[in-house]
Amino acid sequence: MPLTGGEIRLHHGHDGRVAYLTLDHGPYNIITWETRQVMADRFAEIDADDRVQAVVVQAEGEHFSSGGDIAGFMEVDPVDFTDLGHNVTAPARSAKPVVCAVDGYCFGVGLELALSCDIRLATERSRFALPEMRLGMIPGSGGTQRLARLIGLSRAKYHVLTAERITGREAADWGLVARLLPDADGLGTATEELVATLLGFSPLAARTAKEVLDKGVDAPLYSGIELERKAYAMLRSSRDFAEGVAAFREKRSPEFQGR
């Protein structure tokens, strides 16, 4: 069915400083071909909004996402797959920190979307999987590469090649998620607490830290350290750093401006 944009709702909170993207497409939040492009469009809008300091990707209902619209993908012209994954992985390219709140199923492209976010929180009942092997296919939106970097090559090979699910506890123990919460209520509370923490820091420092981590992790150690050193030197001349030092000395909360 045609997408109107309602499958991914966008609203703002915390005086416009937080953008909430909510998957809302039926009980399993299936991600259609059109949904992928809407995700990219939503992030383009968020990235252009200077008010936004943090982003939350979440889902309506009992499951984050059971994956892609398999039948619908068969109707897509093969040439269109040359850019597969560029749209749904928009969180990874955003300069702003992106939190992903997962409850229930997080499968296929749903997991690839979550892997593109910076910090993942999940519930104990959450289940993660890349089940493409069951269809005679492999993940195509960064799943193999990001999963291997997070949980290690051996585990990633096992779970990609067998399509076996990863439990919430395993995801937490292996570093796939940063925190594991007992239920959806706990997930909501923890997400808001994390957002409040992020809003208390310099937006400029947050953007810089994300860039240094993302670009440095795949570089040789020396190159990563050099990138970190130069980013540190750049921040030393920022107004936010001066404000942070002044606030520390005056024993008050800093008022960061992102400059």
C-alpha positions in Angstrom: 0.0 0.0 0.0 1.3 3.5 -0.6 3.2 5.1 2.2 2.0 8.5 3.6 4.7 8.8 6.2 2.6 7.5 9.0 4.6 4.3 9.2 7.3 6.3 10.8 5.9 9.0 13.0 8.1 12.0 13.9 7.5 14.1 16.9 9.7 16.3 19.1 10.1 16.6 22.9 12.2 18.4 25.5 11.5 21.8 23.9 12.4 20.5 20.5 15.8 19.2 21.5 14.9 15.5 21.0 13.4 13.9 17.9 11.4 10.7 18.4 11.0 8.4 15.4 8.4 5.7 16.0 7.8 2.7 13.7 4.1 2.2 13.4 3.1 -0.4 10.8 1.0 -3.1 12.2 1.7 -5.5 15.0 5.1 -6.5 13.7 6.2 -3.1 12.3 7.2 -4.5 8.9 9.6 -2.3 7.1 8.5 -1.8 3.4 10.7 -0.5 0.6 8.9 2.9 0.9 9.5 2.9 4.7 13.3 2.8 4.0 13.1 6.0 2.1 10.9 7.7 4.6 13.6 6.9 7.3 16.2 8.7 5.2 13.8 11.6 4.7 13.1 11.9 8.4 16.8 11.9 9.2 17.5 14.6 6.6 14.9 16.7 8.3 16.3 16.0 11.8 19.9 16.7 10.7 18.8 20.1 9.3 17.1 21.1 12.5 19.7 22.8 14.7 17.4 22.5 17.7 17.7 18.7 17.8 20.5 17.4 20.0 19.5 13.7 20.2 17.3 11.2 18.4 15.3 8.2 19.7 14.3 5.4 17.3 11.5 3.3 18.9 8.4 1.3 17.9 4.7 1.2 18.6 3.3 -2.1 20.0 4.9 -5.3 21.2 7.7 -5.7 18.7 10.3 -3.3 17.3 10.3 -5.0 13.9 10.0 -8.4 12.4 11.9 -7.3 9.4 11.3 -6.3 5.8 8.3 -6.7 3.5 9.5 -9.9 1.8 6.7 -10.1 -0.8 7.0 -6.4 -1.6 10.7 -6.6 -2.2 10.0 -9.1 -5.1 8.3 -6.3 -6.9 11.4 -3.9 -6.8 13.5 -3.6 -9.9 16.9 -5.3 -9.3 18.8 -2.1 -10.3 17.2 -0.3 -7.3 19.1 -2.7 -5.0 22.4 -1.1 -5.9 21.7 1.6 -3.2 20.2 -0.9 -0.7 20.9 0.0 2.9 21.9 3.6 2.3 18.5 4.9 3.4 17.6 2.7 6.4 21.1 3.2 7.8 20.7 7.0 8.0 21.2 6.9 11.8 24.8 6.0 11.4 25.4 9.0 9.2 23.6 11.5 11.4 25.9 13.8 13.3 23.6 13.6 16.3 23.6 10.7 18.9 20.8 8.2 18.1 19.3 6.0 20.8 17.4 2.8 19.8 14.8 1.4 22.2 14.1 -2.3 21.3 11.3 -4.5 22.7 10.2 -7.8 21.3 11.3 -8.9 17.8 14.2 -7.1 16.1 14.8 -9.1 13.0 16.3 -8.6 9.5 16.3 -5.0 8.4 14.9 -4.1 11.7 18.1 -5.3 13.3 20.1 -3.5 10.7 18.3 -0.3 11.5 19.0 -0.8 15.2 22.7 -1.6 14.5 22.9 1.7 12.7 22.0 3.6 15.9 24.7 4.7 18.4 23.2 3.3 21.6 20.8 0.4 21.9 18.6 -0.4 24.9 16.5 -3.5 25.0 14.2 -5.6 27.2 14.8 -9.1 28.5 12.1 -10.5 26.1 13.8 -8.9 23.1 15.1 -11.2 20.4 17.5 -10.3 17.6 18.1 -12.2 14.4 19.3 -11.9 10.8 17.1 -14.6 9.2 17.9 -14.0 5.6 19.6 -17.4 5.1 16.1 -19.0 5.4 15.2 -17.2 2.2 18.4 -18.1 0.3 19.7 -14.6 0.8 22.1 -12.6 3.1 21.6 -9.4 5.0 22.1 -6.4 2.6 21.9 -3.3 4.8 25.1 -3.6 6.8 24.0 -6.5 9.0 26.9 -8.8 8.5 29.5 -6.1 9.0 28.1 -4.2 11.9 27.1 -7.4 13.8 30.6 -8.8 13.4 32.2 -5.6 14.7 29.9 -5.7 17.8 29.8 -9.3 18.8 32.9 -10.7 17.1 33.4 -12.6 13.8 32.9 -16.1 15.2 29.5 -15.3 16.8 28.4 -13.2 13.9 29.2 -16.1 11.4 27.2 -18.5 13.6 24.1 -16.3 13.8 24.2 -15.2 10.2 24.8 -18.7 8.8 22.2 -20.4 11.1 19.7 -17.6 11.4 19.5 -18.4 15.1 18.0 -15.8 17.4 20.0 -13.9 19.9 18.3 -13.5 23.3 18.2 -10.2 25.2 20.6 -11.5 27.8 23.1 -12.7 25.1 22.8 -9.3 23.4 23.7 -7.5 26.6 26.5 -9.9 27.5 28.0 -9.6 24.0 27.8 -5.8 23.7 25.0 -5.8 21.1 23.0 -3.6 23.5 24.2 -1.2 26.1 21.5 -2.0 28.7 18.9 -4.7 29.3 15.7 -3.7 31.0 13.1 -6.0 32.6 10.1 -4.8 30.5 8.7 -2.1 28.2 8.0 0.3 31.1 11.6 0.0 32.3 12.8 0.5 28.7 10.8 3.7 28.4 12.1 5.1 31.7 15.7 4.1 30.9 15.4 5.8 27.4 14.2 9.0 28.9 17.0 9.0 31.6 19.6 8.4 28.8 18.1 11.3 26.8 18.2 13.6 29.8 21.9 12.7 30.3 22.7 13.4 26.6 20.9 16.8 26.8 23.1 17.8 29.7 26.3 17.7 27.6 27.7 19.9 24.9 26.1 19.1 21.5 29.4 20.0 19.8 31.3 17.5 22.1 28.7 14.8 21.5 28.9 15.2 17.7 32.7 15.2 17.8 32.8 12.1 20.1 30.5 10.2 17.7 32.6 11.1 14.7 35.9 10.1 16.4 34.5 6.8 17.5 32.9 5.9 14.2 35.9 6.9 12.1 38.6 5.7 14.4 37.3 2.2 15.1 38.0 1.0 11.6 41.3 2.8 11.3 44.7 1.7 12.5 45.2 2.5 16.2 47.7 5.3 15.4 45.4 6.9 13.0 42.5 6.7 15.5 44.6 8.3 18.2 45.7 11.1 15.9 42.1 11.8 15.0 41.2 11.9 18.7 44.1 14.2 19.5 43.1 16.7 16.8 39.5 16.6 17.7 40.5 17.3 21.4 42.6 20.3 20.3 39.6 21.6 18.3 37.3 21.4 21.3 39.7 23.2 23.5 39.0 26.4 21.6 35.2 26.0 21.8 32.9 28.2 23.8 31.3 25.1 25.3 34.6 24.0 26.7 35.2 27.4 28.3 31.7 27.3 29.7 32.2 23.8 31.1 35.4 24.8 32.9 33.7 27.9 34.2 30.8 26.0 35.5 33.1 23.4 37.1 35.0 26.2 39.0 31.8 28.0 40.0 30.1 24.7 41.1 27.0 25.2 38.8 25.4 23.4 35.9 26.9 24.4 32.5 24.8 26.1 29.8 26.2 24.6 26.6 25.3 26.2 23.3 26.9 23.7 20.9 29.7 26.1 19.8 
